[in-house]
């Protein structure tokens, strides 16, 4: 069987499975298991790659053969992915790379155990100026203050805005409160000529976009 490193050199990284890519980071397996077999076991244990990448040191080190150094390697790789996606959004319009917005948000906070509300401030070419965590809440609720959002947007000279929050429950479907907040925030931002392009809701394995669902139309009623 071709080893992951040799396969990567011959065919490129896209040809490798999640397990094979992970095995390259692990480098070695444990007694009776190759690095690839150990990687596949890890993916099976956590259910999917995002859950593995965002696991705690305690969760990973409970598994035979996995120590804090392995967790550190995985976290370093995960952070590089997030920074790469953020850099892409700072160079290209979010409208030309909408998939990166989804990937960035899911990587950023898709598996957090508590709610977080983020603002993505965009320049006149719709490139990311900054992603800021503005509010943090509990498992099921975060208090959001539109006045603070407007103040922070003006401070960064933002030309447009995308807001996002996560649902630790796992269901990305917006609540009535989410829908009302989106309307209120969009109208407030209109007063300072900053359009709200989207409100995204992220969950573990799920994603909802108000814009994709046609819910960002101006409603002045």
C-alpha positions as CSV (number, residue, x, y, z in Angstrom):
1,X,0.0,0.0,0.0
2,X,1.3,3.4,-0.9
3,X,2.2,5.6,2.1
4,X,0.4,8.9,2.5
5,X,3.6,11.0,2.0
6,X,4.4,9.2,-1.2
7,X,0.8,9.4,-2.4
8,X,0.8,13.1,-1.7
9,X,4.0,13.7,-3.7
10,X,2.7,11.6,-6.6
11,X,-0.9,12.8,-6.8
12,X,-1.2,15.9,-4.7
13,X,-2.9,16.6,-1.3
14,X,-6.5,16.5,-2.8
15,X,-6.1,12.8,-3.6
16,X,-5.6,11.9,0.0
17,X,-8.5,10.9,2.4
18,X,-9.0,12.7,5.7
19,X,-7.4,9.8,7.4
20,X,-4.3,9.9,5.2
21,X,-3.9,13.6,5.6
22,X,-4.2,13.3,9.4
23,X,-1.7,10.4,9.4
24,X,0.9,12.8,8.0
25,X,0.6,15.0,11.0
26,X,0.6,12.0,13.4
27,X,3.7,10.7,11.7
28,X,3.7,7.4,13.5
29,X,1.0,5.0,14.8
30,X,1.0,2.9,18.0
31,X,1.8,-0.8,18.6
32,X,-0.4,-2.8,16.2
33,X,-1.7,0.2,14.3
34,X,-0.2,2.2,11.5
35,X,-0.5,6.0,11.5
36,X,-3.3,5.7,8.9
37,X,-5.2,3.2,11.1
38,X,-4.8,5.4,14.1
39,X,-6.0,8.4,12.2
40,X,-9.1,6.5,11.0
41,X,-9.8,5.5,14.6
42,X,-9.6,9.1,15.7
43,X,-12.1,10.2,13.0
44,X,-14.5,7.5,13.9
45,X,-14.2,8.3,17.6
46,X,-15.0,12.0,17.1
47,X,-17.4,11.5,14.3
48,X,-15.9,13.9,11.8
49,X,-12.9,16.1,11.1
50,X,-14.2,19.4,12.5
51,X,-15.0,17.7,15.8
52,X,-11.5,16.2,16.0
53,X,-9.8,19.5,15.0
54,X,-11.6,21.4,17.8
55,X,-11.3,18.8,20.6
56,X,-9.8,19.7,23.9
57,X,-6.5,18.3,25.2
58,X,-8.4,16.2,27.7
59,X,-10.6,14.6,25.0
60,X,-7.7,13.7,22.8
61,X,-5.2,12.5,25.4
62,X,-7.8,9.9,26.7
63,X,-7.1,8.0,23.5
64,X,-4.2,5.5,23.5
65,X,-1.1,6.9,21.7
66,X,-2.3,10.5,21.7
67,X,-0.5,13.0,23.9
68,X,-0.4,16.7,24.3
69,X,2.2,17.1,21.5
70,X,-0.2,15.4,19.0
71,X,-3.0,17.7,20.2
72,X,-0.7,20.7,19.7
73,X,0.2,19.6,16.1
74,X,-3.5,19.2,15.2
75,X,-4.4,22.6,16.7
76,X,-1.5,24.3,14.9
77,X,-2.8,22.9,11.6
78,X,-6.4,24.0,12.5
79,X,-5.2,27.5,13.2
80,X,-3.4,27.7,9.9
81,X,-6.6,26.8,8.1
82,X,-8.6,29.5,9.9
83,X,-5.9,32.1,9.2
84,X,-5.7,31.1,5.6
85,X,-9.4,31.5,5.1
86,X,-9.4,34.9,6.9
87,X,-6.5,36.1,4.7
88,X,-8.5,35.0,1.6
89,X,-11.5,37.0,2.7
90,X,-9.3,40.1,3.3
91,X,-8.0,39.9,-0.3
92,X,-11.1,39.0,-2.3
93,X,-14.7,40.2,-2.3
94,X,-17.0,38.0,-0.2
95,X,-19.4,37.9,-3.1
96,X,-16.8,36.2,-5.3
97,X,-15.9,33.6,-2.7
98,X,-19.1,33.0,-0.6
99,X,-17.9,29.4,0.2
100,X,-15.0,30.8,2.1
101,X,-17.3,32.8,4.4
102,X,-19.1,29.6,5.3
103,X,-15.9,27.6,5.8
104,X,-14.3,30.4,7.8
105,X,-17.3,30.8,10.1
106,X,-17.7,27.0,10.6
107,X,-14.0,26.7,11.4
108,X,-14.0,29.8,13.6
109,X,-16.8,28.9,16.0
110,X,-18.9,26.0,14.7
111,X,-18.4,23.8,17.7
112,X,-18.2,26.2,20.6
113,X,-20.3,25.1,23.6
114,X,-21.7,28.6,24.1
115,X,-23.2,31.2,21.8
116,X,-21.0,33.8,20.2
117,X,-22.0,36.7,18.0
118,X,-19.5,37.9,15.4
119,X,-19.3,40.8,13.0
120,X,-17.4,40.7,9.8
121,X,-16.6,44.3,8.8
122,X,-16.1,44.8,5.0
123,X,-14.5,47.6,3.0
124,X,-15.9,49.3,-0.1
125,X,-14.7,46.3,-2.2
126,X,-16.4,43.9,0.2
127,X,-13.1,42.6,1.5
128,X,-12.8,41.6,5.1
129,X,-11.4,44.4,7.3
130,X,-11.8,42.5,10.6
131,X,-13.7,39.7,12.2
132,X,-14.7,40.7,15.7
133,X,-16.4,38.7,18.5
134,X,-18.8,41.3,20.0
135,X,-21.0,39.3,22.3
136,X,-20.8,36.0,24.1
137,X,-23.6,34.2,25.8
138,X,-24.8,30.9,27.2
139,X,-25.8,27.6,25.6
140,X,-28.9,29.0,24.1
141,X,-28.9,32.8,24.3
142,X,-26.7,35.8,23.6
143,X,-27.7,39.4,24.3
144,X,-27.0,41.5,21.2
145,X,-26.9,45.3,21.2
146,X,-27.3,47.0,17.8
147,X,-26.0,50.3,19.1
148,X,-22.6,48.6,19.9
149,X,-22.5,47.1,16.4
150,X,-23.1,50.4,14.7
151,X,-20.4,52.0,16.9
152,X,-17.8,49.4,16.0
153,X,-18.7,49.5,12.3
154,X,-18.2,53.2,12.2
155,X,-14.9,53.0,14.1
156,X,-13.6,50.7,11.4
157,X,-15.0,52.7,8.5
158,X,-16.9,49.7,7.3
159,X,-18.8,49.9,4.1
160,X,-20.9,46.8,4.7
161,X,-21.4,44.1,7.3
162,X,-22.0,40.4,7.7
163,X,-23.1,39.2,11.2
164,X,-23.0,35.6,12.4
165,X,-23.7,33.6,15.5
166,X,-23.6,29.9,16.4
167,X,-26.2,27.5,17.7
168,X,-24.6,25.0,20.0
169,X,-27.8,23.0,20.0
170,X,-26.8,21.8,16.5
171,X,-29.9,23.2,14.6
172,X,-28.9,26.2,12.5
173,X,-32.5,27.2,11.7
174,X,-33.2,30.8,12.9
175,X,-35.5,31.5,15.8
176,X,-38.1,34.2,15.7
177,X,-35.7,36.3,17.8
178,X,-33.0,35.8,15.2
179,X,-35.3,37.0,12.5
180,X,-36.4,40.0,14.5
181,X,-32.8,40.9,15.3
182,X,-31.8,40.7,11.6
183,X,-34.6,43.1,10.7
184,X,-33.8,45.5,13.5
185,X,-30.1,45.5,12.8
186,X,-30.6,46.0,9.0
187,X,-32.8,49.0,9.6
188,X,-30.4,50.5,12.1
189,X,-27.5,50.1,9.8
190,X,-29.5,51.8,7.0
191,X,-29.4,55.0,9.0
192,X,-25.7,55.2,8.7
193,X,-25.6,53.8,5.1
194,X,-24.0,50.5,5.9
195,X,-25.8,47.6,4.3
196,X,-26.2,44.3,6.2
197,X,-25.3,41.7,3.6
198,X,-26.1,38.6,5.6
199,X,-26.8,37.0,8.9
200,X,-25.2,33.6,9.1
201,X,-26.0,30.9,11.7
202,X,-23.5,28.2,12.2
203,X,-23.8,24.9,14.1
204,X,-21.9,21.7,14.3
205,X,-22.2,20.5,10.7
206,X,-24.9,23.0,9.8
207,X,-25.2,26.4,8.2
208,X,-28.0,28.9,7.5
209,X,-27.7,32.1,5.5
210,X,-30.4,34.7,5.5
211,X,-29.1,36.0,2.2
212,X,-29.2,32.6,0.5
213,X,-32.7,32.1,1.7
214,X,-33.8,35.4,0.3
215,X,-34.5,36.9,3.7
216,X,-32.2,40.0,3.4
217,X,-34.6,42.1,1.3
218,X,-35.2,45.6,2.5
219,X,-38.4,45.8,4.5
220,X,-39.4,49.3,5.4
221,X,-42.8,48.5,6.7
